[in-house]
Amino acid sequence: MSKIAMIFAGQGSQAVGMGKDFYENSELAREMFEKAGERIGVDFKALIFEENEKLNETAYTQPAILLVQMIAYKLFKEVCPDVKAELFLGHSLGEFSALCASGAIDYVDAVELVHNRGAYMQEACSEIEAGMMAIVGLDDASVEKICADAQAEGKKVWPANYNQDGQLVVAGLKPDLVSLEQTFKDAGAKRALVLNMSVASHCALLEPAVAKLGALMENMVADNFEAPVISNVTTNAYSSKADAIALLKEQLTSPVKYKQSIEAIENDVDLAIEFGNGVVLKGLNRRIGKGLTTLNISDMASLEKVKEEICS
């Protein structure tokens, strides 16, 4: 049997209507919507299925994405109960879904946890003009040097997401990011695009959120891992409550090393399955290293396709 990485995308993968096919065709999905909504006082059906501004607010985006990912994962486990993960891996927010899929935290607790994580992140950036910028077509070392030089001048900018070669997202104060747009282009970047975000993820600006997130995790995470989770911070595997809390606290203010994580695991697994809306990680994986073969489960049809491919 294949050695499988179960993987989960992060913020930005959300879309109105995600998970609707699951909801309409699965009693389990409807039950999960209901329980998650009761926990945090949110009508997930309205939040996810109807056009609204809240779905793009960090405190609501995060639980919505995690809920749909965990429904996809639990439906997969229902139809393929004998398929075990070699490891779990997520991109940013997706690491919390990975932790949940590993069995170390209940999905309802995880929904509450990331709802609060999003609120803590928004709160940390509420009094500053925070933002993020995607740098395309420039090598990591050049981006890192420009950020380091800018920091030496007192600017607040940091590498935040290592997605693939030639695609690195930086975070910091929006005016400082905008001031570097031409610098990145002069260094060879094809694009330096300010993203439509009001939170600066994975950088020092989120330091005020760290302690609060750790305190909340203490009562939710358990030493109960079906398989290890790969840390965004270190690219190494962990499988203990203590490591989960320490590393996910650190993840708030440290860059997501997704590209490096895939490179680190690609000789240990034969296949990856992406759970939840879209194929963000499937696309990245195709362009990283040897190109890890990745399947995805985002609706009942793709669930059936994966079932036929690996569970028969």
N, C-alpha and C positions, 0 to 999 in steps of 0.2 A: 504493500500500500504506500502511496505517496506520503512524503513528509510535507505537511501543510502549515503555512503561516496564515493565521486569521488576522486580517488587517482592517483598519478603520480610519476614514478620512476625518479632517477637522473642519473648523469653521470656514465657510465659503462654499461648502458642498450642499448647503440647504437650498430648497426650492419649494415654492407653493405647490401643494399636491403630493409631496413625497410621502410614501407609505400608504397612500390612499387605497391602492390595490390590495395591500395586506389587510387594511382595515375592513374593506368590503367583503373579503373572502375568508377571513380567519377570526374565529371566536377568541383565540388567544390574543391576537393583535388588538381587538376591541377591548378586551379585559386589561391589557397593558396600558392602553390609552387612558382608560378610566382610573386605574390605580395611580398612574403617574400624575394625572391631573388632580386627583384628590390630595396627593401629598403636597403639592406646591400651589394649589388653588388656581390652576390654569386649565382652560378649556382647550386641550390640545387639538381637538377636531377643528375648532375655529381658528386656532393659531396656525395650523399647518395647511389646512385645506382651503381657507378663504384668503383673498388678497388683504394684506394688512401690513402695517409698518413694524409691528412688534417682532415678526419673524426675523428681522435683520438687526434687532437689538440684542447685544451679546448675552444678556441674562436670560433671554428666551431662545435665542438661536442654539445655544449649547445644549439645553435639555431636549429640544426638539430633534436635533441631529442624533444625540445619544439614544433617545427613545426609538427612533426608526431603525437605527443600527442594531439595537438589541432585539427588536422584533424580528428583523431579518435573520439574526444569529439564532434566536430561539426556534424559529420556524425551520431553519436548516437542521438544528439538532433534533427536532421532532422527526424529520424525514430521513436523516442520516445519523442515527444515534451512535453508531459504531465508529464514526470518523472522529479522530482525536487530533487536536492541534499539536504541532511540534513546538510552536511558540505563538505569542500574540504580539501585535505591533500596531501602534496608532500614530497618526500625525497630529501633534499638538493636542487639542481636545480629544482626538481619537485614542490617545493613550488611556484616557479614562474609560472609554468603551472597551479597550483591550483588557484593562484591569477587571472590568465587570464581566466580560466574557470568560476570563480566567477563573471566575468563581470567587474572587477575593472581595467583592462587594455586590450586594443585591442591586438589581436594576432600579428599584424605586429609590433606594438610598442614593444611587449614582445620579439619578435625575435631580434630586434635591441638591446634591453636592455640586454638580456643574451649574445649576441655576444660581447657586450662591457664588460659585467661582466667577461666573460672568458678571454678577453684581459687584463683586469685590474689584474686578478688573475695571469696570465702568467707573466705580467710585474712585479708584486710584488715579484715573485719568480725567476726572470731572472738572478739576480746576486748572488743567493745562490743555494746550492745543496739541494733542497726541496724534500720531498717524503712522502709516506704513507705506513703503515704496518698493515696487518690484523692479529689480535690476535684471535686464535680459541681455545676454550676449557678452557678458564680462566674466572673467575667471574669478574664483573665490578670493585668491590672494590680492587681486587688485581692489575688489570691493572692501576687503578687510583693511587694507592700507588706507584707503580713502576715509573709512570710518575712524580709524585710529588717528589719522592726521587731523580730522575734524574735531575729535575729542580733545586733542592737544590744544586746539583753539577755543575750547570751552563749549563746543556744540554737543548736543545729546543725540547721538545716532549710534546704532549697533546692528550688526548682522543678526537676523532673527530666524529665518527659515532657509535651510539649505535643501532645496527641493530637487534639483538635478544640476548637472554641469550647465553653466550658462544661465541659471535661474536662481537668484538669491534674493530674498526679501529682507529689507532693512526696516528697523523700527526706531522711533524716537519722537522728538518734537517736530511737528509738521513744518514750521518755518525753517528749521535746520535742514530737514529733508529736501524741501523745495530749493534751498540755497545750494544744494549739492547736485541738483539735476544736471546742470551743464558739466560739472566736474566728472560725473560718471560717464556722460556721453563723450567728453573729450578723451577719456581713458579707453574708449572703445565700445561702450555699451550701446546696443541697438535701441534700447528703450530704458527710460527711467521714469516709471509711471506711479504717481501717487495714488494709492488705493482708497476706495470709499469706506474708510474705517475711522472711528473716533477713539479707538483703543490702540495702544502700542504694545502688542504682545511680545513676550519673550525678550524683555529687556529690563534694565534697572528701574525704569519708571513704574514697574509693577511691584516694587519692593513692599509697599504698604499692604498688599494683599497676601503676602506669604504666610505670616503667622496665623491669620484668620483661616486660611485654607487648611493649614496643618492641624489646627485645633478641631475643625469639623471632621477631618478624615480620621482622627483618632477613634471616634466612636462608630465609624462606618466600615473601615477596612479590617479584614481578618487574614490570618495566615492560612489561606485555603486556596492555593493555586493549582489548577488542573495542569498548567504548563507555564513556563516562565513568560514574563512580559519584557520586551526590549525597551530600554530607557531612551527617550529622545535626547537626554542630556549626555549620556555616556556611550550609547550604542551597545551597551552590555545588557545581559539578561539579569532580571531580579525575580525573586519568588518569595518575598517576605513582606509582612506588614511594615516593618521598620524601614526597609528600603523603598517601598512604594511611597510612603509618606515623605521621606527625605527627598526622593528624586522628583516627585510631582510638585513639591514645594519649590525645589530648585528650577524646575522646568518653567515656572512663571517668569523668571528673570534670566533664563539661559536660552541660547538658540536651539531650535529644533533641528537635529542632525538626521533628517529623514534619508537623504541620499546616502550618507555614511552608514546608516542602519541597514539599508537594503544591501549595500556592498558587504557589510559584515555578516549577513545571514544567508546570502545567496548560495553558498556552498553547503549550507545546512538544511535547506528545504528544496523541494522539487516544484512546489506550486504555492501560489497565494490565492486566497479568496477574500475579496473586498465586500464588506457588508454595508448596506445603507444606500442612500441616494447617490446616483452618479457613478462615474468611473474615473475620478480624479487620480487615485493612486494607481489604478491600472495603467493610465497614460504615463505617469511618472515612471513606474516600474519598467515599462517598455523601453524607456530612454536611459535607464540607469544600468551601468555595468553590463552584465551579460543579457539583460532583459528578462527578468523573472516572469515566467508565465503566470498570468493573473486572471482569474475568473471573477465575476461579480454577481451579487444577489441584491437586487433593488426592487423586485416585484415578484409576483407568483410565477410568471413565465420564466424569469431568469433562475428562480429557485428550482423549478422543474428541470431546467437545462443542466444546472450543476448537479442535481440529484442523478440524472441519467448518466452524466459524465464520470462521476467519481463514486457513486454509492451503489451502483448496480453489481 
